[in-house]
Amino acid sequence: MSPGHFDAIQRTRVRDAVRAEALRPAPPEVTALVEAARERFGDAIVAVLYYGSCRQRGTAEGIIDLHVLVDDLDAALGPWGAWWCRLLPPSVFYLETGAGTAGDGTGEEGVAGGHGVTVRGKVAVLSLRQFRRGVSRAAFHSYFWGRYAQPLTIVGAADPEPLVDGLVEAVETLAWRAWPRLGGPAGAVDYWTGALRLSYRAELRPEGHDRPAALVAAYPAYFRATGEAVLATHVGRPTNTARARADWALRGAWGKLLSLLRLLKGLATFEGGLDYVAWKLERHTGRHVEIPPRVRRHPWLYVWPLVWRHWREGSFR
């Protein structure tokens, strides 16, 4: 058994917890958005991963987060879009669609002339190959393995089991990277809160300091089972090492740069991207975010002072 990998007993325990979450039925709003993604990106779609705050809160209010896995970037995005996605994955798009609802019919007009609600999604596209690399130890930054170690739902996969294996590997990779930086976690909750906090700090994110604890509290069975498996696997391994501190410092600096580059790339593909970023910052910080007209006209040129100002004010962490 290679260092840091789960043994057969712990792997089964982690896989059962991951699979229970991954195979939870998706709500109809998410299913409708997945169908809209299939219309947009075609038959190249292998599966869709549903995660994020809407899943945690059990609501479609706001922006639903989806990661779309494709087997052919060129077919899904075209040659130019595929080039950008290979350079800096994932590529993010805005989608919206109608989803029918039961009730008194007072909602917005939905699809097919019926009553429904408008469902909005932030859709990140990446290849299946990028997914496999992103969950592995070959990926230095936590952008993918930090996300995919969290509870999520697999939607529309002909065979979800290989993807479940990938999610288990993400849990394993996060533990391998995070454990040496933590100061000897006292239990599963302590481990996961610390590991998620490290992952969040490695990006520009508007969520508050209490976001990891809230996420762990929302899925107690998942984080208890996977966390106890991590503790059993890594017990006795040194923590808070100099190498780990250096790695996570570099991960944080590199990740914040990548976040800025992804933001700028997204301005070209994410309709209403500036308004989405402003909405998310306001939602998480309680501060009003005004987008000046010149930033809307030339975002690549004038967004930098705006980002810098909100960085200094603490809107990003």
MARVEXMAR-451787 format. One record per residue (C-alpha): residue number from 1; x, y, z. Coordinates in Angstrom, 1 decimal. Layout:
// MARVEXMAR-451787
   rose       xx       yy       zz
    NUM        X        Y        Z
...
***
This chain:
// MARVEXMAR-451787
   rose       xx       yy       zz
      1      0.0      0.0      0.0
      2      1.5      3.4     -1.0
      3      1.8      6.0      1.7
      4     -1.4      8.0      2.3
      5     -3.7      5.7      0.3
      6     -6.7      4.1      2.0
      7     -6.5      0.4      2.8
      8     -9.3     -1.9      1.6
      9    -11.5     -1.3      4.7
     10    -11.1      2.5      4.7
     11    -11.5      2.8      1.0
     12    -14.8      0.9      1.1
     13    -16.0      3.2      3.9
     14    -15.1      6.3      2.0
     15    -16.5      5.0     -1.3
     16    -19.8      4.1      0.4
     17    -20.1      7.7      1.8
     18    -19.1      9.3     -1.5
     19    -21.4      7.1     -3.5
     20    -24.4      7.7     -1.2
     21    -24.1     11.5     -1.9
     22    -23.1     11.1     -5.6
     23    -26.1      9.0     -6.5
     24    -28.7     11.1     -4.7
     25    -31.4     12.1     -7.2
     26    -31.0     15.6     -8.6
     27    -34.0     18.0     -8.2
     28    -36.0     18.8    -11.4
     29    -34.5     22.2    -11.7
     30    -31.0     20.7    -11.9
     31    -32.2     18.1    -14.4
     32    -33.7     20.9    -16.6
     33    -30.4     22.8    -16.5
     34    -28.5     19.6    -17.4
     35    -30.7     19.2    -20.4
     36    -30.0     22.8    -21.4
     37    -26.3     22.0    -21.1
     38    -26.7     19.1    -23.4
     39    -28.4     21.4    -26.0
     40    -25.5     23.8    -25.6
     41    -22.5     21.4    -25.6
     42    -23.9     18.4    -27.4
     43    -23.2     14.7    -27.2
     44    -19.7     15.2    -25.9
     45    -21.1     15.4    -22.4
     46    -20.2     12.4    -20.3
     47    -21.6     13.5    -17.0
     48    -22.5     16.6    -14.9
     49    -21.4     17.2    -11.3
     50    -23.8     19.2     -9.2
     51    -22.3     20.8     -6.1
     52    -22.2     24.1     -4.2
     53    -24.4     26.2     -2.0
     54    -27.6     25.5     -3.8
     55    -27.1     21.7     -3.3
     56    -26.3     22.3      0.4
     57    -29.3     24.5      1.0
     58    -31.6     22.3     -1.1
     59    -32.8     25.1     -3.2
     60    -32.6     26.3     -6.8
     61    -32.7     30.0     -5.7
     62    -29.6     31.8     -6.9
     63    -27.0     30.3     -9.3
     64    -26.7     26.5     -9.5
     65    -23.1     25.3     -9.8
     66    -22.5     22.5    -12.4
     67    -19.3     21.0    -13.7
     68    -19.8     19.5    -17.1
     69    -17.4     16.6    -18.0
     70    -16.9     16.1    -21.8
     71    -14.9     13.5    -23.8
     72    -14.2     15.9    -26.6
     73    -13.4     19.6    -25.9
     74    -13.3     20.5    -29.6
     75    -16.8     19.1    -30.2
     76    -18.2     20.8    -27.1
     77    -16.5     24.2    -27.3
     78    -15.1     24.5    -30.8
     79    -11.4     24.8    -31.6
     80    -10.8     28.2    -30.0
     81    -12.9     27.5    -26.9
     82    -11.1     24.1    -26.5
     83     -7.7     25.8    -26.7
     84     -8.7     28.2    -23.9
     85    -10.0     25.3    -21.8
     86     -6.8     23.3    -22.2
     87     -4.8     26.3    -21.3
     88     -6.8     27.2    -18.1
     89     -9.5     24.8    -17.2
     90    -12.4     24.9    -16.6
     91    -14.2     27.2    -19.0
     92    -17.3     28.9    -17.4
     93    -20.6     29.7    -19.0
     94    -23.9     31.1    -17.9
     95    -27.0     29.0    -18.7
     96    -30.7     29.5    -17.9
     97    -33.8     27.5    -18.7
     98    -37.3     27.0    -17.6
     99    -38.4     24.3    -15.2
    100    -42.0     23.4    -14.7
    101    -43.5     23.6    -11.1
    102    -46.6     22.4     -9.5
    103    -48.8     25.0     -7.8
    104    -51.0     27.9     -8.7
    105    -49.2     28.8    -11.9
    106    -48.1     32.3    -10.7
    107    -44.4     31.8    -11.6
    108    -42.7     33.0    -14.7
    109    -43.5     31.5    -18.0
    110    -41.5     28.3    -18.3
    111    -40.7     26.1    -21.3
    112    -43.2     24.6    -23.7
    113    -45.7     27.4    -22.9
    114    -46.3     26.1    -19.4
    115    -45.9     27.7    -16.1
    116    -42.5     27.4    -14.4
    117    -39.5     29.2    -13.0
    118    -36.3     30.4    -14.6
    119    -33.4     28.3    -13.4
    120    -29.9     29.8    -13.7
    121    -26.6     28.1    -13.6
    122    -22.9     28.7    -13.7
    123    -21.6     25.9    -15.8
    124    -17.9     24.9    -15.8
    125    -16.7     22.7    -18.7
    126    -13.7     20.5    -18.5
    127    -12.6     17.2    -20.2
    128    -12.8     13.8    -18.6
    129     -9.0     13.7    -18.8
    130     -8.7     17.0    -16.9
    131    -11.1     15.6    -14.3
    132     -8.9     12.5    -13.8
    133     -5.7     14.5    -13.5
    134     -7.4     17.1    -11.2
    135     -8.4     14.6     -8.6
    136     -4.9     13.0     -8.5
    137     -1.7     13.9     -6.7
    138     -0.4     15.0    -10.1
    139     -2.4     18.2     -9.6
    140     -0.5     20.6     -7.3
    141     -3.3     23.1     -6.8
    142     -6.5     22.3     -4.8
    143     -9.0     23.8     -7.3
    144    -10.3     20.4     -8.4
    145     -9.4     17.9     -5.7
    146    -10.5     20.4     -3.0
    147    -14.0     20.7     -4.7
    148    -14.5     17.1     -5.6
    149    -13.7     15.9     -2.1
    150    -16.9     17.6     -1.0
    151    -20.4     16.1     -1.3
    152    -21.8     16.3     -4.8
    153    -24.2     14.6     -7.2
    154    -23.4     12.9    -10.5
    155    -26.1     13.6    -13.0
    156    -26.6     11.9    -16.4
    157    -23.7      9.5    -16.4
    158    -24.2      6.2    -18.3
    159    -21.9      4.6    -15.7
    160    -21.2      6.7    -12.6
    161    -18.9      4.2    -10.9
    162    -15.6      5.4    -12.5
    163    -16.5      8.9    -11.5
    164    -17.2      7.8     -7.9
    165    -13.7      6.3     -7.9
    166    -12.4      9.7     -9.0
    167    -14.2     11.4     -6.2
    168    -12.7      8.9     -3.7
    169     -9.3      9.8     -5.1
    170    -10.0     13.5     -4.6
    171    -10.7     12.8     -0.9
    172     -7.5     10.8     -0.7
    173     -5.5     13.6     -2.5
    174     -6.9     16.3     -0.2
    175     -5.9     14.3      2.9
    176     -2.4     13.7      1.5
    177     -1.9     17.4      0.9
    178     -3.7     18.8      3.9
    179     -2.7     16.5      6.7
    180      1.0     17.7      7.0
    181     -0.2     21.3      7.3
    182     -2.7     20.7     10.1
    183     -1.7     20.6     13.7
    184     -2.9     17.2     14.6
    185     -6.6     17.3     14.1
    186     -8.6     16.1     17.1
    187    -11.3     14.3     15.1
    188    -13.1     14.0     11.8
    189    -14.9     17.4     12.1
    190    -11.6     19.1     13.1
    191     -9.8     17.5     10.2
    192    -12.4     18.5      7.6
    193    -12.8     22.0      8.8
    194     -9.1     22.6      8.6
    195     -8.6     20.9      5.3
    196    -11.5     22.8      3.6
    197    -10.2     26.1      5.1
    198     -6.8     25.4      3.5
    199     -8.4     24.7      0.2
    200    -10.6     27.9      0.3
    201     -7.6     30.1      1.2
    202     -5.8     28.8     -1.8
    203     -8.2     30.8     -4.0
    204     -9.9     34.2     -4.2
    205    -13.2     33.5     -2.5
    206    -15.8     35.8     -1.0
    207    -17.1     33.2      1.6
    208    -16.5     34.0      5.2
    209    -14.2     32.2      7.6
    210    -17.1     30.1      8.9
    211    -18.0     28.6      5.5
    212    -16.0     25.3      6.0
    213    -17.6     24.7      9.4
    214    -21.1     25.3      7.9
    215    -20.4     22.9      5.1
    216    -19.2     20.2      7.4
    217    -22.3     20.6      9.6
    218    -24.6     20.3      6.6
    219    -23.3     16.7      5.8
    220    -22.5     15.1      9.1
    221    -22.6     11.5      8.0
    222    -20.4     12.1      4.9
    223    -17.7     14.1      6.8
    224    -17.7     11.7      9.8
    225    -17.2      8.6      7.7
    226    -14.6     10.1      5.3
    227    -12.8     12.0      8.1
    228    -12.5      9.0     10.3
    229    -11.0      7.0      7.4
    230     -8.5      9.8      6.9
    231     -7.5      9.8     10.5
    232     -7.1      6.1     10.5
    233     -4.9      6.3      7.4
    234     -2.7      9.2      8.5
    235     -2.4      8.6     12.2
    236      1.2      9.1     13.3
    237      2.2     11.1     10.2
    238      4.0     14.4     11.0
    239      1.9     17.5     11.0
    240      2.6     21.3     10.5
    241      5.8     20.6      8.7
    242      8.0     23.2      7.1
    243      7.5     21.6      3.7
    244      3.7     21.7      4.1
    245      3.7     25.3      5.2
    246      5.8     26.2      2.1
    247      3.6     24.2     -0.2
    248      0.4     25.8      1.0
    249      1.9     29.3      0.9
    250      2.8     28.7     -2.7
    251     -0.6     27.1     -3.4
    252     -2.3     30.2     -2.0
    253     -0.2     32.6     -4.1
    254     -0.5     30.6     -7.3
    255     -4.2     30.0     -6.7
    256     -5.1     33.6     -6.3
    257     -3.3     34.4     -9.6
    258     -5.2     31.6    -11.2
    259     -8.5     32.9     -9.8
    260     -7.8     36.3    -11.3
    261     -7.0     34.8    -14.7
    262    -10.1     32.6    -14.6
    263    -12.2     35.7    -13.8
    264    -10.8     37.6    -16.7
    265    -11.3     34.6    -19.0
    266    -14.8     34.2    -17.8
    267    -15.6     37.8    -18.8
    268    -15.5     36.6    -22.4
    269    -17.8     33.6    -21.9
    270    -20.0     34.3    -18.9
    271    -22.9     36.5    -19.8
    272    -23.5     38.9    -17.0
    273    -20.3     37.8    -15.4
    274    -19.6     41.1    -13.7
    275    -23.1     41.2    -12.3
    276    -22.7     37.7    -11.0
    277    -19.4     38.5     -9.3
    278    -21.0     41.6     -7.8
    279    -24.0     39.6     -6.6
    280    -21.9     37.0     -5.0
    281    -19.7     39.5     -3.2
    282    -22.7     41.3     -1.9
    283    -24.3     38.1     -0.7
    284    -21.3     36.9      1.2
    285    -20.0     40.3      2.5
    286    -23.1     42.4      2.9
    287    -21.3     45.2      1.0
    288    -22.7     46.9     -2.0
    289    -20.6     46.5     -5.2
    290    -21.0     49.1     -7.9
    291    -19.8     48.2    -11.4
    292    -18.6     51.5    -13.1
    293    -19.7     52.0    -16.7
    294    -16.1     52.0    -18.0
    295    -15.6     48.6    -16.4
    296    -18.6     47.3    -18.2
    297    -17.4     48.7    -21.5
    298    -13.8     47.5    -21.2
    299    -13.6     44.9    -18.4
    300    -10.2     43.6    -19.2
    301     -8.7     47.0    -19.0
    302    -10.5     48.6    -16.0
    303    -11.4     45.6    -13.8
    304     -8.0     45.6    -12.0
    305     -8.5     48.7     -9.9
    306    -11.9     47.4     -8.8
    307    -10.5     44.0     -7.9
    308     -7.6     45.7     -6.0
    309    -10.0     47.9     -4.0
    310    -12.2     45.0     -2.9
    311     -9.2     43.0     -2.1
    312     -8.0     45.7      0.3
    313    -11.5     46.0      1.8
    314    -11.5     42.3      2.5
    315    -14.2     41.2      0.0
    316    -11.9     38.5     -1.3
    317     -9.8     36.3      1.0
***
